[in-house]
Amino acid sequence: MPLHQGANQPSEHARERRRLSLNPFYGEADPVSGMTAAPPTHRLPDRPLPPMTAYRLVHDELMLDGNSRLNLATFVTTWMEPQAGVLLSECRDKNMIDKDEYPRTAELERRCVAMLADLWNAPDPSAAVGCSTTGSSEACMLAGLALKRRWAARNADRYPANARPNLVMGVNVQVCWDKFCNFWEVEARQVPMEGDRFHLDPRAAAELCDENTIGVVTVLGSTFDGSYEPVAEVCAALDDLQERTGLDVPVHVDGASGAMVAPFVDEDLVWDFRLPRVASINTSGHKYGLVYPGVGWALWRSSAELPEELVFRVNYLGGDMPTFALNFSRPGAQVVAQYYTFLRLGREGYRAVQQTARDIAMALAGKFAALEEFRLLTRGDELPVFALTTAEGVTAFDVFDVSRRLRERGWLVPAYTFPANRTDLSVLRVVCRNGFSADLGDLLMEDLGQLLPELRRQQCPLGTDTATATAFHH
C-alpha cells in the first residue's frame, strides 16, 4: 500500500475545488492562462502560472507552518542579520564544488577550515585538513569513514574476511551515527544510560573496545539534555586501555553544537585537538555556528588521519579539484555566510552571543525549577539547553500534555522519552539560540502559567503514546 494517496482518481472534494474560481483580484485570473480555477496540487499544471500567483499560492500554504523563532526544539539557526541574507542571496547560484569557477568562494571555505583548526587547538593549524559539508550528519559520515578505513589498513590481514568493525558510543548519540553504522556495516556498540547519567561513561566505553573497534564517538553537547560528554576522561580511559592491552583506539568528537560553544565560554575545558587521541571533530555551522541551515564542518588533526583513498579528484569542471565530501553539487552561499559570521563576530562576538544564550537558558531553567510541578535534569550550564520532567507526585498531566498545550500558543517544546536504560523517563527540552531573547522566555513562562491551572484540573494525562506526541506524521 502506498504511503500517500494517489491522484489518479480525484475525490469529490478535489473535483469541487477545481470548479472554484480564484478571486481575480488576488489570483490575476486570465481566461488565456487558465487561471479561472485553482491549479492541481498533485500533478504538474497544464499551463504556466503568473509568477505572483504562484508565489501567493505557495506563500499562503506555508503560513500554516510553525514560527521558527518560537521553535524551542531545533538547534538550527533561525535568525541572521540582513547583511548575511544579502550575501546568501548573492551567492545562491554558486556551486561549492566548482572551485575553479568560484575560486574566491573556495578560498573562503579554506579560511573557515583554518579558523576552526585554530579555534580547536590543532597542533599545527596549517597542517589540519577539513571541508565544509551540508551539515553535521554528512560530517559525521566522513569522520566515521576515515576511522573505518584507517582501521581496515591496520588490519588488512584480517579484514574483511573474518573481522567486523565496531564503533563505540553512548546511546544518546544523534541518529546520524546509527545511520553510519547501518549504511557502512559497522557494529554499533552503545553504552546505555544509567540512573542520572544520561551520556557516555568513560570506563564503560573502554570496556566495549577490542581489536575491531574503529573508534569511540564522544558528543560535546548531547541532543537529549544538552550536557557535555567527558571527552578528556574518555581519552584517559583509552590511554589506560592502550597501556594494558596495546589497543590504540582513536576518538572522534561530535561537536555539532558544543564545538561552537565551548571554545568561547568554556575555554578551560580540554576536549579538542589538545588531546592527542582526538583524531577528528565535526560541527554544524548552522547550529551554534550561527548560520542558516545548510553548512557543517569536518576537520582532521592532520592528513595522516584522513586516508588518501577517500579524496577524489575531478577535472571535468575545469582544474584539478580534490573533494572528500559525500555530496558533489551543493550551495556555496552558506559557506560564504559562515565566513561572514566569523569575520563579523570574531572571538569576542561569539563569546557574547553564546554567553547570553547560556544566561537566558539558565535563567529560564531556574523559573521552571521554581514551579512545583517540574524537576530539572540539566540547567543549561553547558549547551544553552535544558531538560526537565514532571515532579514526583504530579499525576494530572505529563510532559506530553504540556508540549501539546504550549503548541496551541505557538511554542514548539518537544516531549520525548529517553533511550535505554531510561525509557521510563519522559522529558521536555528547551533549546535557547541566538534570537531567543529573555523577553521571549518571559512570554513562554507567561503562557505556561496560564495553561497550568487547566492542566492541574485534568483527571489524568491525556495520553503518553509517543507515536502521537508530536504533530507531524506521514
PyMOL commands that set and color helices and strands:
alter all, ss='L'
color gray80, all
select helices_A, chain A and resi 12-19+24-27+51-62+68-70+82-90+103-119+136-154+175-183+202-208+231-245+258-260+262-265+303-305+308-310+333-369+399-408+438-456+466-468
alter helices_A, ss='H'
color red, helices_A
select strands_A, chain A and resi 129-133+166-170+187-191+213-219+251-254+278-284+296-300+312-314+321-323+374-376+385-390+415-417+426-431
alter strands_A, ss='S'
color yellow, strands_A
deselect
rebuild
show_as cartoon
